[in-house]
């Protein structure tokens, strides 16, 4: 299956569904396709918006490393999904694909309005292609 | 225009209208459910509202050059 997403601006960002594995509640969030990220992560301050608590006793914390040095991350049970950009309508949002991976990290130092969709998720796809200029472009995902 | 294209367009308009806030939008109706600068407070409101299919987003700072 081929999924094509337009993106405005400089960054290859798509809107992804975030399913809370514990409750089944679904949210949508912007994510940058980041081939340099080994793990998919979100800004830690958004965990509560997706029904999770970074300070719950059962939440495992770990460290990740990047340009800003090391930072504390919280691991939460979420599953990512891709919206079908053609079949979806306002009345019927079609999720074309769901990740096998059911965990993602919420990083304290990640302070931006989007998450990083990393290679742990992208490696579940057959291919991903970027095309476009600085004013926008499109992302083609084969699953 | 596809639904996805409309969603991206509505989100961009909302980000222009609320440049410093986190925005919660109904993904079906494109109605703004809540906005606020404090993400924790917004999350508590969102929990109380129990609104299904919401998009949570914030305008990235246009002056920030991101290296991720």
Backbone of each chain as ProteinMPNN parsed JSONL, in Angstrom:
{"seq_chain_A": "XXXXXXXXXXXXXXXXXXXXXXXXXXXXXXXXXXXXXXXXXXXXXXXXXXXXXXXXXXXXXXXXXXXXXXXXXXXXXXXXXXXXXXXXXXXXXXXXXXXXXXXXXXXXXXXXXXXXXXXXXXXXXXXXXXXXXXXXXXXXXXX", "coords_chain_A": {"N_chain_A": [[0.845, -1.199, 0.0], [0.444, 2.236, -0.782], [1.106, 5.337, 0.63], [0.602, 8.752, 0.527], [1.712, 11.829, 1.666], [1.253, 15.306, 1.893], [3.483, 17.944, 2.873], [3.78, 21.095, 4.454], [6.166, 23.795, 4.409], [9.56, 23.552, 5.776], [10.101, 21.193, 7.071], [9.806, 17.616, 7.067], [6.996, 16.693, 8.108], [4.377, 14.73, 9.428], [0.911, 13.982, 10.215], [0.135, 11.899, 12.789], [-1.489, 9.029, 14.189], [-1.89, 8.432, 17.632], [-2.181, 5.894, 19.746], [-3.303, 5.155, 22.919], [-2.22, 2.407, 24.48], [-3.127, 1.251, 26.809], [-5.711, 2.23, 27.338], [-6.974, 2.454, 24.915], [-7.684, 4.861, 23.885], [-7.531, 7.436, 21.401], [-5.381, 9.757, 19.832], [-4.131, 12.552, 17.91], [-1.077, 13.653, 16.472], [1.614, 15.808, 15.503], [4.411, 14.629, 13.714], [7.864, 14.513, 13.088], [9.575, 12.988, 10.474], [12.296, 11.347, 11.233], [15.174, 10.186, 10.307], [17.525, 10.023, 11.623], [17.032, 9.396, 14.208], [17.125, 6.852, 16.554], [15.152, 5.953, 18.173], [11.642, 6.42, 18.501], [10.272, 9.38, 19.706], [8.654, 11.682, 21.968], [7.93, 15.054, 23.086], [8.362, 15.297, 26.589], [6.503, 16.738, 28.085], [4.09, 16.379, 26.822], [3.064, 13.929, 27.513], [0.972, 13.64, 29.399], [-1.135, 14.655, 27.952], [-1.709, 12.569, 26.307], [-2.824, 10.78, 27.979], [-1.007, 9.679, 29.791], [1.259, 9.312, 32.635], [4.171, 10.679, 33.604], [5.329, 10.367, 36.082], [4.331, 8.183, 37.359], [4.486, 5.236, 39.39], [5.003, 2.842, 38.048], [6.169, 3.528, 35.68], [8.869, 3.288, 33.508], [12.027, 4.817, 33.481], [14.586, 6.101, 31.349], [17.76, 6.887, 29.784], [18.5, 9.031, 27.019], [20.449, 10.031, 24.18], [21.653, 12.907, 22.491], [21.953, 15.837, 20.425], [21.741, 17.802, 22.371], [23.041, 16.693, 24.517], [22.749, 14.305, 27.211], [19.533, 13.048, 28.215], [16.68, 12.624, 30.394], [14.21, 10.158, 29.901], [10.857, 8.947, 29.564], [9.2, 5.901, 29.381], [6.38, 4.969, 27.582], [3.26, 3.217, 26.961], [2.294, 3.275, 23.895], [0.824, 3.14, 20.64], [1.64, 3.737, 17.321], [-0.021, 5.093, 14.43], [-0.858, 5.331, 10.92], [-2.646, 7.715, 9.141], [-5.002, 7.116, 6.578], [-4.524, 8.909, 3.786], [-6.171, 9.25, 1.594], [-8.566, 7.698, 1.706], [-9.694, 8.568, 4.087], [-12.208, 10.538, 5.659], [-13.895, 13.45, 6.988], [-15.907, 12.443, 8.587], [-15.204, 9.82, 8.856], [-12.405, 8.581, 9.931], [-9.775, 6.904, 8.621], [-7.498, 4.517, 9.61], [-4.665, 3.488, 8.191], [-2.486, 1.944, 8.766], [-0.909, 0.312, 11.526], [1.553, 0.427, 14.087], [3.787, -2.26, 15.023], [5.314, -2.019, 17.196], [4.854, -1.103, 20.543], [5.592, 0.883, 22.276], [6.901, 4.06, 23.275], [9.238, 6.741, 23.725], [9.272, 9.498, 25.996], [10.738, 12.438, 26.011], [12.565, 14.561, 28.181], [14.134, 16.793, 27.42], [13.33, 17.371, 24.905], [11.961, 19.9, 23.289], [9.686, 20.903, 21.529], [7.018, 21.456, 19.173], [6.345, 19.027, 18.08], [6.665, 15.432, 17.584], [9.327, 12.961, 17.266], [9.541, 10.75, 14.756], [11.07, 7.849, 14.641], [13.68, 5.511, 13.517], [13.002, 3.048, 14.624], [10.29, 2.775, 14.198], [10.056, 3.42, 11.459], [11.466, 1.348, 10.284], [9.647, -0.656, 10.131], [8.268, -0.196, 7.854], [8.106, -0.655, 4.228], [9.352, 1.185, 2.525], [10.386, 4.66, 2.49], [9.987, 7.812, 1.0], [11.209, 11.02, 0.279], [10.231, 14.039, -1.241], [10.581, 17.253, -2.718], [10.77, 20.853, -2.098], [12.191, 23.657, -0.267], [9.888, 25.004, 0.423], [7.937, 23.172, 0.894], [6.641, 19.827, 0.384], [6.343, 16.332, -0.457], [5.687, 13.195, 1.11], [6.268, 9.853, 0.576], [5.096, 6.804, 1.592], [5.651, 3.387, 1.698], [3.949, 0.516, 2.626]], "CA_chain_A": [[0.0, 0.0, 0.0], [1.216, 3.475, -0.906], [0.467, 6.461, 1.315], [1.31, 9.985, 0.162], [1.344, 12.942, 2.544], [1.908, 16.591, 1.622], [3.885, 18.685, 4.076], [4.143, 22.477, 4.178], [7.365, 24.252, 5.122], [10.87, 22.939, 5.578], [10.274, 19.919, 7.786], [8.907, 16.526, 6.661], [6.148, 16.387, 9.269], [3.05, 14.178, 9.11], [0.023, 13.838, 11.374], [0.142, 10.469, 13.105], [-2.392, 8.69, 15.294], [-1.217, 7.912, 18.824], [-3.172, 5.138, 20.513], [-2.906, 4.743, 24.263], [-2.431, 0.948, 24.486], [-3.813, 0.871, 28.045], [-7.142, 2.601, 27.331], [-7.513, 2.447, 23.544], [-7.983, 6.234, 23.438], [-6.724, 7.816, 20.247], [-5.063, 11.169, 19.664], [-3.32, 12.794, 16.713], [0.041, 14.524, 16.822], [2.542, 16.006, 14.386], [5.697, 13.962, 13.934], [8.905, 14.694, 12.086], [10.209, 11.734, 10.088], [13.691, 11.612, 11.595], [15.962, 8.964, 10.074], [18.674, 10.028, 12.541], [16.603, 9.006, 15.557], [16.986, 5.393, 16.706], [13.876, 5.7, 18.846], [10.557, 7.387, 18.368], [10.069, 10.062, 20.989], [7.76, 12.838, 22.069], [8.283, 15.917, 24.218], [7.832, 14.709, 27.836], [5.363, 17.5, 28.622], [2.844, 15.978, 26.166], [2.627, 12.589, 27.95], [-0.34, 13.741, 30.052], [-2.146, 14.902, 26.906], [-2.038, 11.268, 25.722], [-3.331, 9.925, 29.054], [0.065, 9.024, 30.546], [1.815, 10.058, 33.755], [5.62, 10.416, 33.66], [5.792, 10.113, 37.444], [3.674, 6.992, 37.913], [5.514, 4.314, 39.922], [5.294, 1.752, 37.107], [6.784, 4.046, 34.451], [10.324, 3.109, 33.467], [12.764, 5.957, 32.924], [15.889, 5.75, 30.796], [18.449, 8.044, 29.22], [18.783, 9.029, 25.587], [21.538, 10.967, 23.889], [21.486, 13.651, 21.233], [22.734, 17.061, 20.3], [21.7, 18.535, 23.638], [23.618, 15.851, 25.572], [21.872, 13.228, 27.678], [18.32, 13.513, 28.889], [15.812, 11.603, 30.977], [13.029, 9.85, 29.095], [9.877, 8.07, 30.198], [8.684, 4.983, 28.378], [4.928, 4.788, 27.717], [2.637, 2.261, 26.04], [1.517, 3.893, 22.819], [1.008, 2.539, 19.315], [1.473, 4.761, 16.288], [-0.777, 4.694, 13.246], [-0.834, 6.264, 9.799], [-3.953, 8.049, 8.577], [-5.112, 6.926, 5.136], [-4.78, 10.28, 3.324], [-7.153, 9.275, 0.493], [-9.868, 7.145, 2.118], [-10.236, 9.239, 5.278], [-13.097, 11.695, 5.522], [-14.119, 14.067, 8.305], [-16.798, 11.578, 9.374], [-14.622, 8.49, 9.011], [-10.94, 8.61, 9.886], [-9.294, 5.543, 8.366], [-6.096, 4.275, 9.972], [-4.209, 2.54, 7.166], [-1.398, 1.091, 9.284], [-0.579, 0.483, 12.955], [2.885, -0.114, 14.381], [3.881, -3.435, 15.899], [5.923, -1.477, 18.411], [3.827, -0.54, 21.421], [6.213, 1.759, 23.271], [7.658, 5.215, 22.774], [9.869, 7.51, 24.802], [8.873, 10.893, 26.155], [12.033, 12.999, 26.399], [12.458, 15.833, 28.907], [14.778, 17.937, 26.752], [12.749, 17.62, 23.579], [11.038, 20.997, 23.521], [9.158, 21.429, 20.272], [5.593, 21.134, 19.049], [6.126, 17.779, 17.343], [7.459, 14.293, 18.026], [10.287, 12.444, 16.29], [9.228, 9.384, 14.36], [12.415, 7.337, 14.4], [13.925, 4.309, 12.72], [12.332, 1.875, 15.214], [8.99, 2.685, 13.522], [10.228, 3.438, 9.988], [11.978, 0.046, 9.823], [8.479, -1.533, 9.906], [7.73, 0.119, 6.525], [8.939, -1.134, 3.117], [10.222, 2.303, 2.117], [9.878, 6.025, 2.652], [10.655, 8.692, 0.034], [10.933, 12.44, 0.459], [10.493, 14.859, -2.417], [10.082, 18.611, -2.53], [11.724, 21.941, -1.928], [12.123, 24.218, 1.078], [8.531, 25.5, 0.683], [7.014, 22.059, 1.122], [6.87, 18.673, -0.48], [5.498, 15.195, -0.134], [6.331, 12.004, 1.669], [5.603, 8.628, 0.107], [5.406, 5.667, 2.465], [5.157, 2.087, 1.234], [3.837, -0.379, 3.782]], "C_chain_A": [[0.882, 1.251, 0.0], [0.451, 4.618, -0.244], [1.275, 7.723, 1.018], [0.781, 11.15, 0.999], [2.029, 14.225, 2.079], [2.407, 17.177, 2.934], [4.255, 20.115, 3.683], [5.468, 22.803, 4.875], [8.592, 23.387, 4.877], [10.966, 21.518, 6.106], [9.305, 18.847, 7.294], [8.102, 15.998, 7.857], [4.827, 15.794, 8.776], [2.217, 14.091, 10.392], [-0.196, 12.341, 11.593], [-0.864, 10.19, 14.214], [-1.576, 8.042, 16.416], [-2.291, 7.199, 19.636], [-2.591, 4.788, 21.876], [-3.245, 3.251, 24.381], [-3.25, 0.517, 25.709], [-5.317, 1.148, 27.999], [-7.786, 2.5, 25.945], [-7.861, 3.839, 23.037], [-7.019, 6.643, 22.334], [-6.583, 9.335, 20.155], [-4.308, 11.313, 18.35], [-2.265, 13.84, 17.055], [0.946, 14.663, 15.606], [3.868, 15.326, 14.704], [6.625, 14.197, 12.757], [9.494, 13.325, 11.751], [11.723, 11.94, 10.222], [14.516, 10.333, 11.459], [17.199, 8.903, 10.973], [18.313, 9.592, 13.946], [16.436, 7.484, 15.63], [15.633, 5.051, 17.311], [12.886, 6.818, 18.586], [10.36, 8.067, 19.715], [9.191, 11.307, 20.837], [8.315, 13.775, 23.14], [7.597, 15.383, 25.488], [6.576, 15.427, 28.317], [4.039, 17.133, 27.948], [2.313, 14.625, 26.647], [1.22, 12.635, 28.559], [-1.46, 13.974, 29.04], [-2.582, 13.6, 26.232], [-2.434, 10.263, 26.809], [-2.262, 9.243, 29.883], [0.641, 9.955, 31.614], [3.306, 9.699, 33.877], [6.089, 9.995, 35.051], [5.076, 8.949, 38.12], [4.735, 5.973, 38.306], [5.893, 3.202, 38.93], [5.994, 2.228, 35.819], [8.306, 3.92, 34.531], [10.965, 4.329, 32.818], [14.105, 5.459, 32.381], [16.515, 7.017, 30.226], [18.573, 7.909, 27.716], [19.801, 10.131, 25.329], [21.316, 11.634, 22.539], [22.325, 14.903, 21.266], [22.795, 17.847, 21.612], [22.317, 17.756, 24.784], [22.658, 14.746, 25.955], [20.601, 13.814, 28.267], [17.475, 12.34, 29.366], [14.578, 11.422, 30.098], [12.131, 8.885, 29.858], [9.265, 7.202, 29.108], [7.191, 4.749, 28.616], [4.379, 3.865, 26.64], [1.739, 2.988, 25.041], [1.811, 3.154, 21.512], [0.737, 3.616, 18.266], [0.693, 4.219, 15.1], [-0.694, 5.759, 12.168], [-2.25, 6.465, 9.268], [-3.932, 7.721, 7.084], [-5.467, 8.287, 4.531], [-5.827, 10.368, 2.208], [-8.53, 8.827, 0.985], [-10.5, 7.872, 3.306], [-11.145, 10.396, 4.9], [-13.289, 12.27, 6.924], [-14.976, 13.156, 9.188], [-16.169, 10.222, 9.67], [-13.108, 8.521, 8.809], [-10.428, 7.183, 9.732], [-7.814, 5.451, 8.745], [-5.594, 3.146, 9.071], [-3.183, 1.553, 7.708], [-1.201, 1.386, 10.765], [0.767, -0.177, 13.228], [2.786, -1.388, 15.217], [4.421, -2.982, 17.253], [4.849, -0.793, 19.256], [4.413, 0.341, 22.518], [6.856, 2.951, 22.575], [8.195, 5.979, 23.968], [9.347, 8.943, 24.803], [10.063, 11.61, 26.802], [11.9, 14.384, 27.018], [13.032, 17.011, 28.133], [14.208, 18.232, 25.366], [11.666, 18.682, 23.742], [10.594, 21.595, 22.184], [7.708, 20.949, 20.151], [5.318, 19.863, 18.261], [6.993, 16.666, 17.935], [8.437, 13.889, 16.934], [9.925, 11.0, 15.985], [10.532, 8.76, 13.855], [12.461, 6.029, 13.63], [13.294, 3.052, 13.323], [10.949, 1.665, 14.578], [9.185, 2.574, 12.013], [10.742, 2.104, 9.455], [10.845, -0.974, 9.65], [7.849, -1.275, 8.52], [8.645, -0.471, 5.443], [9.89, -0.043, 2.65], [9.558, 3.635, 2.452], [10.691, 6.932, 1.73], [10.237, 10.136, 0.308], [11.15, 13.14, -0.878], [9.925, 16.241, -2.17], [11.195, 19.596, -2.346], [11.528, 22.521, -0.532], [10.707, 24.705, 1.428], [7.512, 24.396, 0.934], [7.284, 20.925, 0.159], [5.925, 17.547, -0.137], [6.338, 14.014, 0.332], [5.55, 10.806, 1.157], [6.068, 7.475, 0.984], [4.816, 4.412, 1.848], [5.109, 1.151, 2.432], [3.426, -1.779, 3.324]], "O_chain_A": [[1.909, 1.317, 0.676], [-0.726, 4.833, -0.536], [2.487, 7.756, 1.232], [-0.419, 11.421, 1.037], [3.245, 14.243, 1.889], [1.821, 16.934, 3.989], [4.96, 20.327, 2.697], [5.837, 22.135, 5.841], [8.661, 22.611, 3.924], [11.8, 20.732, 5.656], [8.118, 19.121, 7.119], [8.468, 15.02, 8.509], [4.233, 16.296, 7.822], [2.75, 14.122, 11.501], [-0.651, 11.623, 10.702], [-1.068, 11.033, 15.088], [-0.696, 7.217, 16.171], [-3.206, 7.837, 20.156], [-1.516, 4.195, 21.969], [-4.418, 2.877, 24.382], [-3.982, -0.471, 25.649], [-6.107, 0.386, 28.556], [-9.011, 2.466, 25.83], [-8.287, 3.993, 21.892], [-5.852, 6.253, 22.329], [-7.536, 10.083, 20.372], [-3.895, 10.322, 17.749], [-2.514, 14.778, 17.813], [1.037, 13.754, 14.781], [4.382, 15.431, 15.818], [6.23, 14.096, 11.596], [9.871, 12.58, 12.655], [12.339, 12.628, 9.409], [14.554, 9.505, 12.369], [17.846, 7.86, 11.074], [19.194, 9.433, 14.791], [15.685, 6.902, 14.848], [15.044, 4.012, 17.013], [13.245, 7.989, 18.468], [10.29, 7.4, 20.747], [9.024, 11.875, 19.757], [9.082, 13.347, 24.003], [6.41, 15.058, 25.47], [5.685, 14.803, 28.893], [2.975, 17.521, 28.432], [1.228, 14.211, 26.237], [0.384, 11.778, 28.272], [-2.594, 13.542, 29.248], [-3.67, 13.519, 25.662], [-2.387, 9.052, 26.593], [-2.572, 8.307, 30.62], [0.54, 11.18, 31.532], [3.656, 8.567, 34.21], [7.125, 9.343, 35.187], [5.208, 8.757, 39.329], [5.764, 5.855, 37.641], [7.008, 2.683, 38.987], [6.362, 1.412, 34.974], [8.938, 4.377, 35.483], [10.527, 4.811, 31.773], [14.68, 4.504, 32.905], [15.889, 8.076, 30.19], [18.732, 6.805, 27.196], [19.989, 11.036, 26.143], [20.855, 11.012, 21.582], [23.281, 15.016, 22.034], [23.806, 18.483, 21.911], [22.127, 18.135, 25.94], [21.852, 14.298, 25.139], [20.596, 14.943, 28.758], [17.541, 11.233, 28.831], [13.985, 12.389, 29.619], [12.597, 8.108, 30.691], [8.864, 7.693, 28.053], [6.784, 4.375, 29.716], [4.947, 3.743, 25.554], [0.575, 3.272, 25.321], [2.901, 2.617, 21.313], [-0.275, 4.315, 18.325], [0.744, 3.025, 14.804], [-0.488, 6.938, 12.456], [-2.96, 5.5, 8.983], [-2.952, 8.015, 6.399], [-6.578, 8.777, 4.73], [-6.317, 11.458, 1.913], [-9.536, 9.485, 0.719], [-11.712, 7.795, 3.506], [-10.884, 11.131, 3.948], [-12.897, 11.658, 7.918], [-14.784, 13.111, 10.403], [-16.557, 9.551, 10.626], [-12.607, 8.492, 7.685], [-10.628, 6.349, 10.615], [-6.989, 6.221, 8.254], [-6.04, 2.004, 9.176], [-3.029, 0.454, 7.174], [-1.306, 2.529, 11.21], [1.077, -1.223, 12.659], [1.854, -1.577, 15.998], [4.035, -3.495, 18.304], [4.044, -0.011, 18.751], [3.798, 0.522, 23.569], [7.299, 2.854, 21.431], [7.673, 5.876, 25.078], [9.027, 9.513, 23.76], [10.356, 11.414, 27.982], [11.228, 15.263, 26.479], [12.48, 18.11, 28.181], [14.568, 19.227, 24.737], [10.588, 18.404, 24.266], [11.069, 22.653, 21.771], [7.247, 20.13, 20.946], [4.191, 19.636, 17.821], [7.932, 16.927, 18.687], [8.386, 14.406, 15.818], [9.996, 10.134, 16.857], [11.025, 9.103, 12.78], [11.445, 5.514, 13.162], [13.069, 2.08, 12.601], [10.49, 0.531, 14.436], [8.56, 1.737, 11.362], [10.486, 1.76, 8.301], [11.063, -2.043, 9.08], [6.999, -2.045, 8.072], [9.814, -0.754, 5.703], [11.071, -0.293, 2.408], [8.348, 3.72, 2.664], [11.917, 6.843, 1.677], [9.063, 10.427, 0.538], [12.131, 12.873, -1.572], [8.907, 16.39, -1.494], [12.379, 19.266, -2.417], [10.799, 21.961, 0.286], [10.367, 24.807, 2.606], [6.337, 24.681, 1.164], [8.074, 21.064, -0.774], [4.842, 17.769, 0.405], [7.513, 13.869, -0.006], [4.327, 10.747, 1.284], [7.262, 7.203, 1.105], [3.631, 4.369, 1.514], [6.09, 1.005, 3.162], [3.278, -2.68, 4.15]]}, "seq_chain_B": "XXXXXXXXXXXXXXXXXXXXXXXXXXXXXXXXXXXXXXXXXXXXXXXXXXXXXXXXXXXXXXXXXXXX", "coords_chain_B": {"N_chain_B": [[-9.707, 18.785, -2.576], [-8.132, 16.563, -0.29], [-9.24, 14.981, 2.807], [-7.072, 14.833, 4.571], [-5.39, 16.869, 3.589], [-7.028, 19.079, 4.118], [-7.098, 18.968, 6.901], [-4.414, 19.528, 7.565], [-4.297, 22.123, 6.546], [-6.222, 23.461, 8.178], [-5.021, 23.153, 10.656], [-2.691, 24.678, 10.317], [-3.816, 27.242, 10.002], [-4.947, 27.578, 12.527], [-2.661, 27.56, 14.083], [-1.522, 29.931, 13.312], [-3.375, 31.692, 14.343], [-3.173, 31.179, 17.061], [-0.368, 31.537, 18.133], [1.313, 31.029, 20.336], [0.305, 29.009, 21.83], [-0.603, 25.68, 22.946], [-2.703, 23.703, 21.022], [-5.868, 22.134, 20.92], [-7.683, 20.25, 18.768], [-10.735, 19.138, 17.321], [-10.633, 16.347, 15.358], [-12.508, 15.526, 13.538], [-14.436, 17.551, 13.118], [-12.948, 19.84, 12.931], [-13.117, 21.75, 14.848], [-11.981, 23.972, 17.39], [-11.118, 22.708, 20.418], [-9.826, 23.257, 22.804], [-7.412, 25.643, 24.045], [-4.171, 26.622, 25.212], [-1.364, 27.886, 27.059], [-0.114, 26.474, 28.998], [0.825, 23.266, 29.135], [0.358, 21.122, 30.917], [-1.913, 21.901, 32.358], [-3.698, 22.04, 30.273], [-3.79, 19.369, 29.515], [-5.113, 18.281, 31.715], [-7.607, 19.481, 31.409], [-8.334, 18.341, 29.004], [-8.582, 15.675, 29.708], [-10.818, 15.804, 31.359], [-12.728, 16.636, 29.528], [-12.95, 14.481, 27.828], [-12.852, 14.001, 25.062], [-13.13, 12.414, 21.984], [-10.811, 11.505, 19.303], [-8.903, 13.769, 18.934], [-6.661, 16.309, 17.76], [-3.536, 17.245, 18.868], [-1.532, 20.016, 19.021], [1.134, 22.391, 18.331], [2.518, 25.494, 17.333], [5.666, 25.323, 15.9], [8.541, 27.172, 16.942], [9.328, 29.66, 14.687], [11.804, 30.827, 14.538], [13.605, 29.059, 15.485], [16.225, 26.976, 14.612], [16.202, 23.73, 13.884], [18.075, 20.936, 14.879], [18.046, 17.706, 14.852]], "CA_chain_B": [[-8.679, 18.542, -1.555], [-8.437, 15.415, 0.571], [-9.447, 15.263, 4.228], [-5.764, 15.049, 5.189], [-4.961, 18.205, 3.173], [-7.848, 20.046, 4.863], [-6.657, 18.926, 8.305], [-3.137, 20.261, 7.618], [-4.626, 23.531, 6.315], [-6.902, 23.995, 9.377], [-4.036, 23.222, 11.748], [-1.817, 25.829, 10.051], [-4.59, 28.461, 10.297], [-5.083, 27.672, 13.986], [-1.351, 27.907, 14.648], [-1.336, 31.377, 13.064], [-4.266, 32.406, 15.265], [-2.727, 30.946, 18.457], [1.045, 31.188, 17.903], [2.07, 30.64, 21.528], [-0.466, 28.04, 22.62], [-0.883, 24.328, 22.473], [-4.089, 23.725, 20.527], [-6.536, 20.838, 20.823], [-8.715, 20.402, 17.733], [-11.508, 17.947, 16.972], [-10.147, 15.923, 14.037], [-13.654, 15.294, 12.656], [-15.157, 18.791, 12.791], [-11.935, 20.903, 12.898], [-13.463, 22.738, 15.882], [-10.968, 24.083, 18.447], [-11.702, 22.219, 21.671], [-9.173, 23.981, 23.894], [-6.069, 26.167, 23.786], [-3.539, 27.079, 26.442], [0.101, 27.888, 27.035], [0.351, 25.498, 29.983], [0.476, 21.945, 28.606], [-0.173, 20.259, 31.987], [-3.295, 22.332, 32.631], [-4.473, 21.668, 29.086], [-3.972, 17.907, 29.582], [-6.173, 18.028, 32.717], [-8.885, 19.862, 30.762], [-8.598, 17.344, 27.956], [-9.023, 14.457, 30.407], [-12.198, 16.054, 31.817], [-13.619, 16.754, 28.356], [-13.13, 13.121, 27.301], [-13.191, 14.239, 23.655], [-12.39, 11.462, 21.148], [-10.236, 11.976, 18.024], [-8.409, 15.145, 18.938], [-5.288, 16.579, 17.329], [-2.851, 18.132, 19.812], [-0.407, 20.578, 18.272], [1.654, 23.698, 18.712], [3.36, 26.024, 16.257], [7.097, 25.355, 16.242], [9.094, 28.522, 16.877], [9.922, 29.798, 13.353], [13.194, 31.294, 14.656], [14.467, 27.964, 15.93], [16.77, 26.061, 13.605], [16.208, 22.443, 14.591], [19.017, 19.883, 14.479], [17.567, 16.623, 15.717]], "C_chain_B": [[-9.096, 17.385, -0.652], [-8.682, 15.875, 2.012], [-8.109, 15.614, 4.892], [-5.238, 16.459, 4.862], [-5.714, 19.291, 3.931], [-7.386, 20.132, 6.318], [-5.367, 19.732, 8.473], [-3.402, 21.765, 7.485], [-5.252, 24.169, 7.564], [-5.921, 24.127, 10.546], [-3.127, 24.434, 11.554], [-2.523, 27.146, 10.361], [-4.686, 28.675, 11.809], [-3.765, 28.063, 14.636], [-1.051, 29.387, 14.444], [-2.167, 32.188, 14.052], [-3.81, 32.283, 16.728], [-1.241, 30.571, 18.445], [1.796, 30.691, 19.14], [1.385, 29.543, 22.341], [-0.378, 26.629, 22.055], [-2.372, 24.312, 22.134], [-4.625, 22.304, 20.495], [-7.714, 21.016, 19.868], [-9.433, 19.068, 17.509], [-11.127, 17.563, 15.532], [-11.288, 15.68, 13.053], [-14.289, 16.599, 12.194], [-14.229, 19.987, 12.596], [-12.253, 22.02, 13.911], [-12.348, 22.754, 16.932], [-11.638, 23.712, 19.768], [-11.125, 22.991, 22.855], [-7.847, 24.543, 23.403], [-5.475, 26.587, 25.122], [-2.034, 26.987, 26.337], [0.667, 26.831, 27.978], [-0.116, 24.089, 29.57], [-0.129, 21.032, 29.667], [-1.634, 20.592, 32.278], [-4.223, 21.909, 31.476], [-4.769, 20.159, 29.096], [-5.073, 17.549, 30.588], [-7.545, 18.365, 32.14], [-9.31, 18.823, 29.742], [-9.139, 16.044, 28.568], [-10.482, 14.603, 30.845], [-13.17, 16.063, 30.64], [-13.923, 15.394, 27.729], [-13.511, 13.16, 25.814], [-12.433, 13.238, 22.779], [-11.829, 12.118, 19.887], [-9.808, 13.44, 18.044], [-6.977, 15.202, 18.416], [-4.699, 17.559, 18.327], [-1.64, 18.693, 19.074], [-0.048, 21.977, 18.754], [2.527, 24.202, 17.581], [4.828, 25.965, 16.688], [7.606, 26.784, 16.102], [9.802, 28.704, 15.528], [11.381, 30.259, 13.391], [14.152, 30.19, 15.095], [14.938, 27.13, 14.744], [16.942, 24.731, 14.323], [17.27, 21.516, 14.003], [18.705, 18.713, 15.391], [18.224, 15.299, 15.346]], "O_chain_B": [[-10.267, 17.25, -0.297], [-8.369, 17.007, 2.379], [-8.021, 16.563, 5.671], [-4.712, 17.152, 5.733], [-5.13, 20.295, 4.338], [-7.295, 21.217, 6.892], [-5.241, 20.522, 9.408], [-2.82, 22.576, 8.205], [-4.872, 25.269, 7.964], [-5.981, 25.082, 11.321], [-2.824, 25.14, 12.515], [-1.916, 28.063, 10.914], [-4.529, 29.79, 12.306], [-3.745, 28.806, 15.617], [-0.411, 30.023, 15.282], [-1.73, 33.231, 14.538], [-4.041, 33.186, 17.531], [-0.89, 29.422, 18.714], [2.809, 30.004, 19.008], [1.849, 29.194, 23.426], [-0.12, 26.417, 20.871], [-3.194, 24.847, 22.879], [-3.923, 21.378, 20.091], [-8.618, 21.814, 20.113], [-8.808, 18.008, 17.509], [-11.283, 18.361, 14.607], [-11.052, 15.632, 11.846], [-14.64, 16.744, 11.023], [-14.673, 21.042, 12.142], [-11.699, 23.116, 13.817], [-11.833, 21.706, 17.321], [-12.614, 24.341, 20.176], [-11.844, 23.335, 23.793], [-7.232, 24.01, 22.479], [-6.213, 26.878, 26.063], [-1.491, 26.137, 25.631], [1.784, 26.35, 27.787], [-1.303, 23.77, 29.65], [-1.031, 20.25, 29.366], [-2.475, 19.705, 32.424], [-5.359, 21.485, 31.685], [-5.864, 19.733, 28.73], [-5.865, 16.637, 30.354], [-8.516, 17.638, 32.348], [-10.486, 18.475, 29.632], [-10.034, 15.406, 28.014], [-11.278, 13.671, 30.726], [-14.291, 15.563, 30.741], [-15.0, 15.176, 27.176], [-14.398, 12.427, 25.376], [-11.203, 13.209, 22.823], [-12.315, 13.163, 19.457], [-10.301, 14.249, 17.258], [-6.19, 14.273, 18.603], [-5.3, 18.597, 18.605], [-0.816, 17.936, 18.561], [-0.803, 22.639, 19.466], [3.211, 23.41, 16.931], [5.186, 26.505, 17.735], [7.146, 27.524, 15.232], [10.767, 27.995, 15.24], [12.11, 30.108, 12.41], [15.369, 30.372, 15.075], [14.124, 26.638, 13.963], [17.734, 24.62, 15.259], [17.351, 21.335, 12.788], [19.058, 18.727, 16.57], [17.942, 14.274, 15.967]]}, "name": "protein", "num_of_chains": 2, "seq": "XXXXXXXXXXXXXXXXXXXXXXXXXXXXXXXXXXXXXXXXXXXXXXXXXXXXXXXXXXXXXXXXXXXXXXXXXXXXXXXXXXXXXXXXXXXXXXXXXXXXXXXXXXXXXXXXXXXXXXXXXXXXXXXXXXXXXXXXXXXXXXXXXXXXXXXXXXXXXXXXXXXXXXXXXXXXXXXXXXXXXXXXXXXXXXXXXXXXXXXXXXXXXXXXXXX"}
